Amino acid sequence: MPEAIRKVNVIGHLHPDTDSICSAIAYAYLKNQISDIEFEPRRAGAINRETAFALKSFGFDEPELITSVAPQIKDIQISRQQGISRETSLITAWNLMRDLKTGTLIITDEDNDLEGLITVRDIANANMDIFDSEVLSSSRTHLSNIVSTLQGELVSGNPDGVVTTGKIRVGTTPEMMEGFVEKGDVVLVTNRYETQRFAVEAGASCLIICNGAGVSSIVVEAAREKDCTVITTPYDTYAAARLISMAIPVRAKMLGKENVLHFSVNTSVDDAQKVMASSQHRFFPVMDEDGKYIGVVSSPDMLNVNKKHVILVDHNERSQAVDGLERAEIMEIIDHHRIGSIETSAPAYFRNMPVGCTATIIYGLFEENGVDIPKNIAGIMLSAILSDTLAFRSPTCTPRDKIVGEKLAEIAGVNVDEYADAMFDAGADLTGRTADEVFNSDFKVFSRGHARFGVGQASFMTENSRKAAEALVGPYLKDAAAANDIPMVFYMFTDVKSQTTEMMYWGENTEQIVSRTFNVTPESDIATLPGVVSRKKQVIPPLMATLQDMDED
């Protein structure tokens, strides 16, 4: 039977740029118009200032962050076992365990906050502790628990009362009880009037009359005067004495919240399995995203996992995707880059076109499905196209990109040149930014054979903003390589108006690689590349060719 689809995440690449974020939002919107399944745009990292400007300009919040699509607790079958009150008696808990065929019960408060858990072993241990005669008072046991445990009847006393003092005693004869029954004790007796009366006069706080025996009005009246509760039970003295300790509340024997291993619905299955392997418990409480208890899971539940369903936009390289992708179900890929290294476990819809921007492809999908593009969606799609094509100046820009961009600008009601200048200026603003933030605003990792390298790019409208970025990011390249576990880093500082890139680099032989690839002589660790503005078309292919040639030399 096909696996039910709970939700589909539409995700762009790591270190997201404007296209990956805006295309995810636009495509999720389209899919929600033509499908009954829920599609949700997500981001695979922090958004840059250019993207933030675009989202704010058209009234969007940034999508929720997603760092992994590996299975989580929410992707398995959670047993929706209801929590019990901390005042529940041990005998009630025991019977519930038997009915539910479980060895663990979760204890919660009235707001469904976790308080602890109790196991069948805890109850068994409590039942074996026959020498603890003060267990009722030390546990502050409710009289109602005693009545229900003994299947008895409250003859006299406060139904909301609590046992706070004394020991459990079995009364036989007044002679045997003298000096043995003390004030505050809980005394179990039979039908003998003198024994009942003596227990009351001795100051018992609770008189339990066994064997279903009657109790005289004189004893009841004396009990009321002495503030002694009277309970009758059909059980004989032996059975009642054995059962009464099972009236104590589960809170007296439970494992408290601070010691309970529990999981969030967002906990990964892998992490949960590691915790379970080191625990003696079989069942573990699960909390929802608000920290409220919703059910339990066990190790066998981890074997039947529902994969997450995802749509990838603006990338199809494994190195650029979120973690756990190999354990997810890829439903679609919408991209405009070279076909990379992602594999699918089943056939997937794959739309890959040689255009300048993913949003251009998505525009066509709106047309094919007969869905009108709202003004705000048109605005962010235009932002993506302007960003990826450097306002139609990049060699990756196709006539289709320009036509679509102009149509989207008309729907969004914006002037292309004015909006593009404002968006690029926002992206180039370095106020309060760190080298790490600027570097990761648009950075991707690539591989060819044994070689792995990263290429980042930032675009600037003025020389001053470009030079300031170079001064900030240049010294950080070594740290960036270490952070991404790659041996080589190349970074493009692109002047949009002059259509020139100054490239900085770090790593063994990177100067030689740049010189050989672009036929230039770098100066002061910077290579000036006139006419080079496209990472996808003008940088990645020749870099890969050079690395392959050097690998073969």
Solvent accessible surface area in square Angstrom, and as a share of the most:
residue,aa,sasa,rsa
1,M,233,1.04
2,P,122,0.77
3,E,71,0.32
4,A,88,0.68
5,I,59,0.30
6,R,130,0.48
7,K,43,0.18
8,V,0,0.00
9,N,8,0.04
10,V,0,0.00
11,I,1,0.00
12,G,2,0.02
13,H,0,0.00
14,L,55,0.28
15,H,44,0.20
16,P,1,0.00
17,D,10,0.05
18,T,0,0.00
19,D,0,0.00
20,S,0,0.00
21,I,2,0.01
22,C,0,0.00
23,S,0,0.00
24,A,0,0.00
25,I,14,0.07
26,A,0,0.00
27,Y,6,0.02
28,A,1,0.01
29,Y,65,0.25
30,L,1,0.01
31,K,29,0.12
32,N,60,0.31
33,Q,92,0.41
34,I,76,0.38
35,S,37,0.24
36,D,156,0.81
37,I,56,0.28
38,E,94,0.42
39,F,9,0.04
40,E,41,0.18
41,P,33,0.21
42,R,25,0.09
43,R,38,0.14
44,A,8,0.06
45,G,15,0.15
46,A,82,0.63
47,I,34,0.17
48,N,18,0.09
49,R,77,0.28
50,E,21,0.09
51,T,0,0.00
52,A,41,0.32
53,F,61,0.26
54,A,0,0.00
55,L,4,0.02
56,K,170,0.72
57,S,53,0.34
58,F,26,0.11
59,G,70,0.67
60,F,43,0.18
61,D,131,0.68
62,E,81,0.36
63,P,11,0.07
64,E,109,0.49
65,L,75,0.38
66,I,13,0.07
67,T,89,0.52
68,S,40,0.26
69,V,0,0.00
70,A,16,0.12
71,P,4,0.03
72,Q,35,0.16
73,I,0,0.00
74,K,53,0.23
75,D,5,0.03
76,I,9,0.05
77,Q,133,0.59
78,I,8,0.04
79,S,58,0.37
80,R,162,0.59
81,Q,22,0.10
82,Q,157,0.70
83,G,16,0.15
84,I,18,0.09
85,S,58,0.37
86,R,92,0.33
87,E,53,0.24
88,T,26,0.15
89,S,4,0.02
90,L,0,0.00
91,I,34,0.17
92,T,65,0.38
93,A,0,0.00
94,W,99,0.35
95,N,51,0.26
96,L,56,0.28
97,M,7,0.03
98,R,152,0.55
99,D,93,0.48
100,L,90,0.45
101,K,181,0.77
102,T,22,0.13
103,G,21,0.20
104,T,6,0.03
105,L,0,0.00
106,I,0,0.00
107,I,0,0.00
108,T,9,0.05
109,D,41,0.21
110,E,162,0.73
111,D,86,0.44
112,N,67,0.34
113,D,48,0.25
114,L,8,0.04
115,E,42,0.19
116,G,0,0.00
117,L,3,0.01
118,I,0,0.00
119,T,19,0.11
120,V,65,0.37
121,R,159,0.58
122,D,36,0.19
123,I,1,0.00
124,A,42,0.32
125,N,91,0.47
126,A,12,0.09
127,N,45,0.23
128,M,139,0.62
129,D,69,0.36
130,I,118,0.60
131,F,180,0.75
132,D,54,0.28
133,S,34,0.22
134,E,85,0.38
135,V,13,0.07
136,L,3,0.01
137,S,13,0.08
138,S,86,0.56
139,S,8,0.05
140,R,130,0.47
141,T,0,0.00
142,H,55,0.24
143,L,13,0.06
144,S,57,0.37
145,N,17,0.09
146,I,0,0.00
147,V,30,0.17
148,S,69,0.44
149,T,7,0.04
150,L,0,0.00
151,Q,121,0.54
152,G,23,0.22
153,E,111,0.50
154,L,52,0.26
155,V,46,0.26
156,S,9,0.06
157,G,42,0.41
158,N,88,0.45
159,P,82,0.52
160,D,111,0.57
161,G,12,0.12
162,V,52,0.30
163,V,8,0.05
164,T,67,0.39
165,T,78,0.46
166,G,20,0.19
167,K,65,0.28
168,I,28,0.14
169,R,45,0.16
170,V,60,0.35
171,G,4,0.04
172,T,73,0.43
173,T,36,0.21
174,P,26,0.17
175,E,134,0.60
176,M,136,0.61
177,M,1,0.01
178,E,127,0.57
179,G,76,0.73
180,F,86,0.36
181,V,11,0.06
182,E,99,0.44
183,K,172,0.73
184,G,8,0.08
185,D,2,0.01
186,V,1,0.00
187,V,0,0.00
188,L,0,0.00
189,V,0,0.00
190,T,42,0.24
191,N,103,0.53
192,R,103,0.37
193,Y,93,0.35
194,E,70,0.32
195,T,0,0.00
196,Q,3,0.01
197,R,76,0.28
198,F,58,0.24
199,A,0,0.00
200,V,0,0.00
201,E,81,0.36
202,A,32,0.25
203,G,18,0.17
204,A,2,0.02
205,S,38,0.25
206,C,1,0.01
207,L,0,0.00
208,I,0,0.00
209,I,0,0.00
210,C,0,0.00
211,N,80,0.41
212,G,52,0.50
213,A,15,0.12
214,G,62,0.60
215,V,36,0.21
216,S,45,0.29
217,S,89,0.58
218,I,100,0.51
219,V,0,0.00
220,V,16,0.09
221,E,88,0.40
222,A,8,0.06
223,A,0,0.00
224,R,145,0.53
225,E,134,0.60
226,K,102,0.43
227,D,129,0.67
228,C,4,0.02
229,T,11,0.06
230,V,0,0.00
231,I,0,0.00
232,T,21,0.12
233,T,2,0.01
234,P,82,0.52
235,Y,61,0.23
236,D,70,0.36
237,T,28,0.16
238,Y,153,0.58
239,A,29,0.22
240,A,0,0.00
241,A,38,0.29
242,R,103,0.38
243,L,42,0.21
244,I,1,0.01
245,S,25,0.16
246,M,12,0.05
247,A,0,0.00
248,I,1,0.00
249,P,0,0.00
250,V,0,0.00
251,R,56,0.20
252,A,42,0.33
253,K,71,0.30
254,M,36,0.16
255,L,53,0.27
256,G,17,0.16
257,K,101,0.43
258,E,146,0.66
259,N,93,0.48
260,V,8,0.05
261,L,77,0.38
262,H,75,0.33
263,F,10,0.04
264,S,41,0.26
265,V,14,0.08
266,N,65,0.33
267,T,31,0.18
268,S,29,0.19
269,V,2,0.01
270,D,56,0.29
271,D,73,0.38
272,A,0,0.00
273,Q,70,0.31
274,K,143,0.60
275,V,50,0.28
276,M,13,0.06
277,A,93,0.72
278,S,97,0.63
279,S,24,0.16
280,Q,165,0.73
281,H,58,0.26
282,R,161,0.59
283,F,35,0.15
284,F,3,0.01
285,P,0,0.00
286,V,0,0.00
287,M,15,0.06
288,D,40,0.21
289,E,121,0.54
290,D,120,0.62
291,G,39,0.38
292,K,66,0.28
293,Y,4,0.01
294,I,41,0.21
295,G,0,0.00
296,V,4,0.03
297,V,1,0.00
298,S,10,0.06
299,S,59,0.38
300,P,86,0.54
301,D,40,0.21
302,M,7,0.03
303,L,153,0.76
304,N,110,0.56
305,V,38,0.22
306,N,72,0.37
307,K,74,0.32
308,K,17,0.07
309,H,15,0.07
310,V,0,0.00
311,I,0,0.00
312,L,1,0.00
313,V,0,0.00
314,D,0,0.00
315,H,2,0.01
316,N,4,0.02
317,E,6,0.03
318,R,78,0.29
319,S,35,0.23
320,Q,8,0.04
321,A,4,0.03
322,V,1,0.01
323,D,96,0.50
324,G,8,0.08
325,L,4,0.02
326,E,122,0.55
327,R,79,0.29
328,A,7,0.05
329,E,41,0.19
330,I,10,0.05
331,M,49,0.22
332,E,15,0.07
333,I,7,0.04
334,I,0,0.00
335,D,0,0.00
336,H,10,0.05
337,H,36,0.16
338,R,91,0.33
339,I,119,0.61
340,G,25,0.24
341,S,65,0.42
342,I,26,0.13
343,E,152,0.68
344,T,57,0.33
345,S,90,0.58
346,A,42,0.33
347,P,138,0.87
348,A,34,0.26
349,Y,99,0.37
350,F,85,0.35
351,R,54,0.20
352,N,50,0.26
353,M,63,0.28
354,P,121,0.76
355,V,10,0.06
356,G,1,0.01
357,C,0,0.00
358,T,0,0.00
359,A,0,0.00
360,T,2,0.01
361,I,3,0.01
362,I,0,0.00
363,Y,16,0.06
364,G,10,0.10
365,L,8,0.04
366,F,2,0.01
367,E,94,0.42
368,E,114,0.51
369,N,67,0.34
370,G,68,0.65
371,V,28,0.16
372,D,127,0.66
373,I,22,0.11
374,P,44,0.27
375,K,129,0.55
376,N,59,0.30
377,I,4,0.02
378,A,0,0.00
379,G,0,0.00
380,I,0,0.00
381,M,0,0.00
382,L,0,0.00
383,S,0,0.00
384,A,0,0.00
385,I,0,0.00
386,L,0,0.00
387,S,17,0.11
388,D,37,0.19
389,T,0,0.00
390,L,8,0.04
391,A,14,0.11
392,F,38,0.16
393,R,85,0.31
394,S,6,0.04
395,P,53,0.33
396,T,11,0.07
397,C,29,0.18
398,T,34,0.20
399,P,107,0.67
400,R,81,0.30
401,D,0,0.00
402,K,93,0.39
403,I,85,0.43
404,V,0,0.00
405,G,0,0.00
406,E,84,0.38
407,K,84,0.36
408,L,0,0.00
409,A,6,0.05
410,E,144,0.65
411,I,69,0.35
412,A,2,0.01
413,G,61,0.59
414,V,42,0.24
415,N,83,0.43
416,V,28,0.16
417,D,107,0.55
418,E,126,0.57
419,Y,22,0.08
420,A,3,0.02
421,D,54,0.28
422,A,41,0.32
423,M,0,0.00
424,F,2,0.01
425,D,74,0.38
426,A,25,0.19
427,G,19,0.18
428,A,7,0.06
429,D,61,0.32
430,L,37,0.18
431,T,101,0.58
432,G,76,0.73
433,R,25,0.09
434,T,73,0.43
435,A,18,0.14
436,D,63,0.32
437,E,89,0.40
438,V,4,0.02
439,F,0,0.00
440,N,33,0.17
441,S,12,0.08
442,D,22,0.11
443,F,0,0.00
444,K,8,0.03
445,V,12,0.07
446,F,15,0.06
447,S,41,0.26
448,R,84,0.31
449,G,72,0.69
450,H,174,0.78
451,A,22,0.17
452,R,90,0.33
453,F,0,0.00
454,G,0,0.00
455,V,0,0.00
456,G,0,0.00
457,Q,22,0.10
458,A,15,0.12
459,S,24,0.16
460,F,3,0.01
461,M,14,0.06
462,T,71,0.41
463,E,99,0.45
464,N,128,0.66
465,S,26,0.17
466,R,21,0.08
467,K,86,0.36
468,A,47,0.37
469,A,0,0.00
470,E,9,0.04
471,A,76,0.59
472,L,58,0.29
473,V,0,0.00
474,G,14,0.14
475,P,109,0.68
476,Y,38,0.15
477,L,5,0.02
478,K,124,0.52
479,D,82,0.43
480,A,0,0.00
481,A,2,0.01
482,A,82,0.63
483,A,81,0.63
484,N,33,0.17
485,D,117,0.60
486,I,11,0.05
487,P,77,0.49
488,M,16,0.07
489,V,0,0.00
490,F,0,0.00
491,Y,0,0.00
492,M,0,0.00
493,F,0,0.00
494,T,0,0.00
495,D,14,0.07
496,V,1,0.00
497,K,118,0.50
498,S,70,0.45
499,Q,69,0.31
500,T,31,0.18
501,T,0,0.00
502,E,21,0.09
503,M,0,0.00
504,M,27,0.12
505,Y,22,0.08
506,W,93,0.33
507,G,18,0.18
508,E,143,0.64
509,N,79,0.41
510,T,4,0.02
511,E,82,0.37
512,Q,92,0.41
513,I,3,0.02
514,V,0,0.00
515,S,34,0.22
516,R,113,0.41
517,T,23,0.13
518,F,32,0.13
519,N,140,0.72
520,V,38,0.22
521,T,117,0.68
522,P,16,0.10
523,E,132,0.59
524,S,108,0.70
525,D,86,0.45
526,I,38,0.20
527,A,1,0.00
528,T,68,0.39
529,L,4,0.02
530,P,100,0.63
531,G,42,0.40
532,V,21,0.12
533,V,3,0.01
534,S,7,0.04
535,R,21,0.08
536,K,51,0.22
537,K,116,0.49
538,Q,46,0.20
539,V,0,0.00
540,I,7,0.03
541,P,66,0.42
542,P,40,0.25
543,L,0,0.00
544,M,4,0.02
545,A,50,0.39
546,T,11,0.06
547,L,15,0.08
548,Q,77,0.34
549,D,66,0.34
550,M,43,0.19
551,D,97,0.50
552,E,124,0.56
553,D,131,0.68
